[in-house]
Amino acid sequence: MLLISGCVQKERTETPVNNESPEAGKGDENMNIQNIKLFSSAFVANGSIPRKYTCDGTNINPPLEFEGIPEEAESLVLIVDDPDAPMKTFTHWVVWNIEPVAKIEEDSIPGVEGINDFKKIGYGGPCPPSGTHRYFFRVYALDRQLELKAGAGRKDLENEMIGHIIAEGELMGKYSKK
């Protein structure tokens, strides 16, 4: 038996690491990712989200509108999250295979819904434990429909999106409990 011992110096490689950032799911960085304008008639960008759309109110999704969806888009994905949550970014809503249309109606189920961090399928509105939190509504236009079952989680969704994002946009609103 021959036993070899020693130190090995590892070479650094330039492999990107995916730490579930807002950049997760982009995949092919050579793709020209277009911009989608995302807005709501319920609140302005960087403004306060009305109580109606939170756990303190009716807890329904706000209406959302999009401009600039590419003609070649086959579906949209919507992810709503709170990066100010105490332990980690808290996911409030994941929806995919949304028809590439210009509007999502208030209190609607626009596509296939996944599980959120409340451990429920569907929309879970802003519900900060304390202070003012930011809530990001992110839309992604994809070049295909996703073959993902209802109830899947965000990580599975983001993995399915890799290499298929052709456009994206975001809207941020804030909320604090009264």
N, C-alpha and C positions, 0 to 999 in steps of 0.2 A: 504494500500500500504506500502510495506516495502522497504526502500532504504538503501543499504549498501555501504559504502564508505571506501576506504583504499588503501594501496599500495600493489602491487603484484610484487614479484620478479620472473622474468623469468629465467628459467634454460637455460644455453647455451647448444646447441646441436652441434654435429659435422657434420652438413649437409653441403656438399660443395655447393658453390654458383657459378652459371655459368654466368660470366660477358663477354661472347663472346670473350674469349681469344683464342689464337691459340690452346688451349687444348679443346675448345668447340667441342662437338659432339662425344667425346670419349665414353661416356656412361659407359659401364661395365669395370671398372678399373681392373677386374680380368683377362681380356682377354690379351693374349700375343701379343702385337702390334709389328709387324715386321717393319724393316726399308727398305725403297725403296730409291735407289740412283737416284737422279734427276739431270740432267745436260742438257746443251744446247751447240750446236755447234756455236751459235752466241755470247756467252759470258761465261766467267769463273765465278765460284762461288765467290761472293764478288767483282766482277769486274764491269765495266761499261756496261750498256745495250746500244747497238748501237742505234743511232738516228732513224734508219729505223723503230724500233718497238715502237716509242713514238709518242706523239701528234705533235712533231716537224718534224716528218718524215712521212712515209707511214701509220703509226699507225696500223700495222698488228702484230699478235701474233708471237713470235719467235718459232723456232723449239725446241721441248723438247724431251728428251729421258729418259727412265726409266730402271733401273736394279733392280731385286729382287722382282718383282710382284709375290705374292703367287699364286700357281696353283689354289687355291680355290676361288680366286677373281672373282666376277661376273661383277664388274664394277669399274671404277675409277671416282673420283671427282677431279677437279682442281679449286683452289681458288687463285686468285692473288690479293694482297693488298699492301697498303702503310701505315705502322704504323706511319710515320713521318708527315702525313697530319695535318694541323693546328687544326681542330676541333675534329676529331676522326679518327680511322683507316679507310682509304678510299678503298673500294672494286673496283677493276678494271675489274675482270672477274670471273664469276662462271659458271662452266660447269659440268654436271653430266651425268651418264649413258654412259661414255666413254668406249669403248671396252678395256679390259685389255691387251693392246698391248704395245710394247716397245717404241713407238714413236708417237708424235703429230707433224704433218707437219706444217711448216710455213704457215701463212695466211690460216688457216683451221677452220672448225667448227667440232670439234671432237666428240661432243655429244649434249645434250640438254643444251641450254644456258639460263641463268637467267639475271635479271636486275642488272646492276652495279650502282655505286654511281654517274655516269654521267647521270643516269636515262635513260639508253639505254640498249637494249639487245645486248650482245656480248662483244667483247674485246674492252677495252679502255686503250690505252697504257699509260706509265708513262708521267706525265704532272705536275711536281711540280711547285707551284707558285713562289718559290724561294729556293735557296740552293740545296744541294744534298739530295735526299731521297732514302730510301731503299725500294726495291720491292721484296716481297716474293711470290714465286711460290710454292704452297703447293699441293701435290698430296696425295690422300687417296684411298686405295684399300678397297672396300666394299664386304661383303659377299652376296650382292643382288643388283638388279637394284632398282632404286628409282621410286616411283609413284608420281612424282612431275611434274606439267605442266611447259612448257617453259614460261619464263618470271618471274618465282618465284624469290624471293629475298634470300640473303645469310642466313638470320635468319631461314627462312623456310627450306632451304637446310640443314643447320647444325642440325636442329631439326630432320629431316628425317634420318640423318646419325647416330644418337645416338644409340650405341649398335651394330653397323654394321661395324665399322672400324677394319680391320685386319692388315693393314700396312699403313705406311705414310712416306713421305719424303719432303724435301724442298730445294729450290735453291733461293739464294738471289743475286740480282743484284742492282746496283746503277745508278741513273741518275740525272743530273742537267742540267737545260736549259743553252744553250750557249748564 
